[in-house]
Amino acid sequence: MITFVPQPHLLDSPRGREWPPAPAAGTRSPDTAPLPATADVAVVGAGPAGLAVASALWHLGVHDVVILDRGGRPCGRFFDRVDVLGQRVLRSPYEHHPGVEGYRDCELLDYARLHWSYLTPVERREIRMAQSGHRSVVPVDVFEAYCKHVAGLHHVDEKTWRATVREVRPTDDGVTLRGDGFAVKAAYTVLCLGEERRTAPAHWWDGDTTPRGVSYWDEPVPGEARRLVVVGAGLSAAHLIANALHDGKDVHWILRAPEERYQCADVNASFFRAEGRARFDGTSWDDRTALMRGHRRASVMFEFRPLLERAEADGRLTVHRGHEVTAVTPERAGRTAVRLADGAQVIGDHVVLALGTTVSNGDALLPAGVTADRDGWPDLDERTLSYRNAPRVFAVGAAAGMVLGPAARNIDGHRVATARVATAVAAHLEAASGPRRRTEDRVNAGV
Ligand SMILES: Cc1cc2nc3c(=O)[nH]c(=O)nc-3n(C[C@H](O)[C@H](O)[C@H](O)COP(=O)(O)OP(=O)(O)OC[C@H]3O[C@@H](n4cnc5c(N)ncnc54)[C@H](O)[C@@H]3O)c2cc1C
């Protein structure tokens, strides 16, 4: 049998190309105009999930939308994270995009094909792979240009404000969002909060502050560190290792699992399809928990395999498999030791922790008890993804995991969640204030 192993050159797409300007882009800075005091819908978080929600609402004729985001830039945190890791291609294929399906919108693959002349021969080959139904690798650069296009086309930039929401207070007739110096009252609110990085267990070191010589995957790695220790088994760890090898560093990789896992995605591909999501429909909590545990595992894209195996074979990379970390402690001469459960230790000039992320389920913003979470998952209505204890508040993104399955946190999962949430919100608004004309119908009628 011939095994096809995708090669590392697929990971090397160029970043920072000049794309043609997105439609209506750059019309307003997120800081200048005052925040409206009221809106039909407030969206918290302008990541790929918030972008998908706002775009779908636009199509449904819901235009009075306010988007509040800490960074104030659509998809800003996503691109900051991939760029700090030097990630040049997405893990998800061309079919996964935050645009809106079922309308006359251009999808990610259409967008890439329209910009053929900007692409490298390798990138064009991946498009051909996608067109013929094979797994494809999407350049981060193309994805960013596409997100700007989607944001411009659906007036998302104009509706996005830089603001950190500190509390979300649902009442019978609306939801009030407050932050430093502002309050917005919206009829409905969609929480698209994404995920925060997972921090180290409290027993790894004394005190709350991260010790000197230790950082997390979403922070820059000091260039002067010659010996780097990376803890974690996922794609972020793989990027950190590949970057360090490229810079000629001596790299140690600590994995809790007995061996590294190479896969297309952390999630089994069936969970991106209806039959995979159906496994979460109406099944018991225990069954869903077991599915979530068993089917979402840290893994590395296939393309890294030849690169990491070669580095291990020639001694530039040392892999410590099957080791639980018990502590991280300072050593002499500014070095840091990672202590392992069997008593061994791995010493480096710098240690990077790539321990994954934790779901933001809304409990930091909503009144106590509203999320009614179980094992961290909020209690959501399965048809509409509204919080059962606050029907005017909805969740899109990782928080919908126990309804939509492990793909909820991925770009494709946002599309599925958005279809449910935007339809429900538009229907509620219509019921309250009469029928709305869908944007598509208005455009067709020349309004
Ligand atoms: C390095 C990396 C690579 C990834 N690659 C892929 C990939 O290739 N394909 C894929 O499908 N998925 C990928 N993922 C998963 C990815 O996280 C999601 O697809 C996507 O970023 C999630 O979008 P989101 O909008 O839910 O969250 P985010 O992108 O995190 O956006 C949430 C936004 O909400 C803001 N926010 C949160 N709380 C508040 C508040 N209280 N007030 C104001 N703003 C707030 C945040 O600052 C952020 O801007 C990747 C994840 C990482 C970390």
The ligand as an ORCA input file, in Angstrom:
! r2SCAN-3c Opt
* xyz 0 1
  C      -3.668     29.089     16.638
  C      -5.036     28.647     16.289
  C      -5.302     28.180     14.999
  C      -6.564     27.752     14.662
  N      -6.795     27.317     13.393
  C      -8.046     26.952     13.025
  C      -8.323     26.547     11.697
  O      -7.449     26.482     10.848
  N      -9.590     26.197     11.387
  C     -10.619     26.241     12.301
  O     -11.747     25.924     11.953
  N     -10.371     26.622     13.578
  C      -9.133     26.972     13.952
  N      -8.887     27.341     15.253
  C      -9.964     27.309     16.211
  C     -10.350     28.767     16.326
  O     -10.173     29.239     17.622
  C     -11.673     29.114     15.823
  O     -11.942     28.640     14.557
  C     -11.937     30.641     15.827
  O     -10.923     31.521     16.170
  C     -12.907     30.816     16.870
  O     -13.604     31.963     16.565
  P     -14.420     32.671     17.679
  O     -15.035     33.859     17.040
  O     -15.290     31.687     18.372
  O     -13.322     33.084     18.758
  P     -12.160     34.185     18.689
  O     -11.516     34.177     17.359
  O     -11.312     33.952     19.866
  O     -12.953     35.540     18.861
  C     -13.592     35.892     20.077
  C     -13.470     37.378     20.230
  O     -14.260     37.792     21.341
  C     -13.523     38.726     22.092
  N     -14.062     38.760     23.461
  C     -14.122     37.727     24.352
  N     -14.669     38.157     25.514
  C     -14.990     39.463     25.325
  C     -15.576     40.460     26.159
  N     -15.974     40.204     27.415
  N     -15.744     41.710     25.656
  C     -15.352     41.998     24.389
  N     -14.783     41.098     23.564
  C     -14.601     39.840     24.027
  C     -12.106     38.219     22.014
  O     -11.178     39.212     22.366
  C     -12.038     37.830     20.540
  O     -11.686     38.929     19.743
  C      -7.615     27.774     15.624
  C      -7.351     28.241     16.921
  C      -6.089     28.675     17.229
  C      -5.844     29.172     18.626
*
